[in-house]
């Protein structure tokens, strides 16, 4: 039997009762809906998940990063009062509030190491069997844009698809690198990581490729130290992905040499996206200079871009950080970076306090850091996924910290399904 902490007392309960709480089941259902884009009942399932928090055991958890998220949303609300684009800002403000509630549900649904383990498994299988499978089929049948892979529904932008897939590499590598050799979860992690890497290569996203480079070095060093055999497999996996990368990816990467000069930046790629991106970045800087405090309004960048640069029209910044600064001002960017930094610092503290016992946190952190690099080349702050992964990383840090501090064994810690909630 396992023990669960509820109101300061310990009660014996069965392991599956610790795992399959109403909040956890509702949250899994919500994740399946938004990942697969099936059924169209995301709002309903999230409402059920929110209601389930009222009947769960233990207090509702509201970590620091959620308060910073709330402050950022409130600041965007102040910007709504003075924006020139209220019709565009209001629905985006509502969506931002929904993202805050999603993160609140996530940190309360993912309380135990068992829930984190099963959540990662469920997430990987959902992403692998639906958007990734559809993307690979699309690519094989010739459905591409400028030779680049794209997926269905919300994954129809190669850069967004690549950035989200970089995120998914975190839990895939966590399961593969930390589970025992004969554990099925480990092989599911490997079976997910391989097509994820191939998908990223097929999108030909320069930002995602740089994100992978940023992840590969610390990942390789960690595996050599902790799991040498897995390090060999990791090297083989990366080698296969590079081998399967299309020629267009290397051409796009070679074009980065043209980025050193304003005169040649338009020659970075044949479709002219680099030239357009440079113009958009210049426009974003002008917006920030004109409205550095409140910005043009949350979600109003495209309309403001058409006003600032009529020849370009309504376009996105293709840079998450400039997008946030342009829409919610420099204080908004500070709050966003603050909420992200809060979670990352907490994860680093847990890893340093219990080295070798919190490897899952390490891999989730690597995945999110890779995503932050990819976000330099795409505007992804309005997607649901980064906030769910922030919540996952925070929850994993809390669960690992509680388990590590109470464990007496010096063995490296792996996620087990029968420990108490935090």
Buried (B, 14 or more C-beta within 10 A) or exposed (E): EBBBBBEEEEEEBEBEEBBEBBBBBBBBBBBBBBBBBEEEEBEBBBBBBBEBBEEBBBEEBEBBBBEBBBBBBBBBBBBBEEBEBEEBBBEBBEBBBBBBBBBBBBBBBBBBBBBBBBBBBBBBBBBBEBBBBBBBEBBEEEBBEEBBBBBBEBBEBBBBBBBBBBBBBBBBBBBBBBBEEEEEBBBBBBBBBBBBBBBBBBBBBBBBBBBBEBBBEEBBEBBBEBBEEBBEBBBEBBEBBBEEBBEBBEEBBEBBEBBEEEEEBBBBBEEEBBBBBBBBBEBBEBBBEEBEEBBBBBBBBBBBBBBBBEEEEEBBBBBBBBBBBBBBBBBBBBBBBBBBEBBBEBBBEBBEEBEBBBBBBBBBBBBBBBBBBBBBBBBBBBBBBBBBBBBBBBBBBBBBBBBBEEEEEEEEBBBEBBBBBB
